[in-house]
């Protein structure tokens, strides 16, 4: 656990977190971007925004989607950081 972290490990962790946050359906819809976490997160964000608009009037569903959006925003910051690191 004290070994330096590698880029593939970070990307694998991001992929797992994305899948947990967005759920199976969205994961399937964006699996073509699995190797590009930032792009996948942006695409998931678009899907969530569309779903949120469709859930207008259903406060519970809208709140659930908003939590996904908030989590995706946090993951996007981590994905961008992972892209900016100069990996050995």
N, C-alpha and C positions, 0 to 999 in steps of 0.2 A: 504494500500500500504506500510505500515511501518512494517508489519509482516515479520518475517524471511522467506526467500525463502526456499522451500522444494525441495528435490530431484525430486519428480514427476513433479513439476512445471518446473524445469530446463530441464528435459528430454522431457516434452511436448513442451517447447519452441524450443529446438533443433530439434525435429521432425517437427514442423511447418516450421522452417527455412530451413531445408533440403528439404522439399516438395516444398517450394517456389523456391529454387535455382535450383533443379534438374528437376523439372517438373513432370507431371503426369506419363509419361511412365517409367521413371527411378524410381519414387516412387513405382509404382506397382511392378517393377522388384526386388525391395529390401524390400518390406513390411514385409517379414519374419524376417528381422533384426531390426524392428521398436523399439524393447525394448533394443537394443544395439547400441546406437548412433555412437560410434567410429567404430564399425564393419560395420555399414551401410554406414558411410561416406567413409571408405576404399573401400567398394564394389562399391559405386557410382563413386569414383575416377577411379577405373579400367574401369568401363563402359565408362566414359568420355574419358579416354586415347584411348580406342578402337574407339570411335566415332571420336575423333580428327584425328586419323590415317586414318580413312575412309574418312574424309573430306579433305584430301590432295588436294591442288590446289584451294580450295574454301576458300579464305582468310576470308570472312565474317563469314562463319560457324565456321572456325577454331578459330577465335577471340572470338566468342560467347562461344564456348566450353572452351577456355582458361579462360574466366571470371568465368565460373562454377567451373573449377578446382581451381582457386585462392580462390573463396568463400568457396569451400569445405575444402581447407587447413586451412582457418581461423576457420571454424566451428570445424574442427578436434582438433585444439588447445583448443577450449572451451569445447568440449566433454571430452577430456582428463583431463582438469581441473575439470570438474564436477565429474569425476570418482575418482579423487584424494582427493576430499573434504571428510572429516569425518563428515557425516550427523548425526544429533541428532536423 
